[in-house]
């Protein structure tokens, strides 16, 4: 198709089309700018309300803390927590002799029994004596104790002399805290 319009009309049409395009793009830019500014304004309002709410919350907390009863209760709670912490540390460091006796009882093979048991708190050592029908039962007892307590069990050489009816004494080992 051929355009038979004179060049002046062609230029006018091109100018008119450019004006429409500028108006449309300008209005789109203006609307986008207006939307962006409204979004920023709503964010500002939201943040301002959140900051005010946090300020009021902080004011209420400081007012509660400033009352003399709350301060006294807080100090009492801290003192009790210190005492409980010390008590917990004390109990954590203690050795339960009932648990130790239970473990020793599990380590005793059949036929072996204990005559005496002593615990030294100062160096955390256990010392006992007893009777074993055979030397092998005494060896098994020592191995069981070493396995359970993960410590070297000291048996005096005099206890190994007899092959049967062994009265052992001075068997000792150290307990880990």
RARA-V627874 format. One record per helix or strand of 3 or more residues. SS is the DSSP state (H for helix, E for strand). FROM is the first residue (numbers start at 1). TO is the last residue. If there is no record, write none. Layout:
<<SS & FROM & TO> <SS & FROM & TO>>
This chain:
<<H & 7 & 66> <H & 68 & 93> <H & 97 & 107> <E & 113 & 120> <E & 125 & 134> <H & 135 & 149> <H & 157 & 160> <E & 164 & 174>>
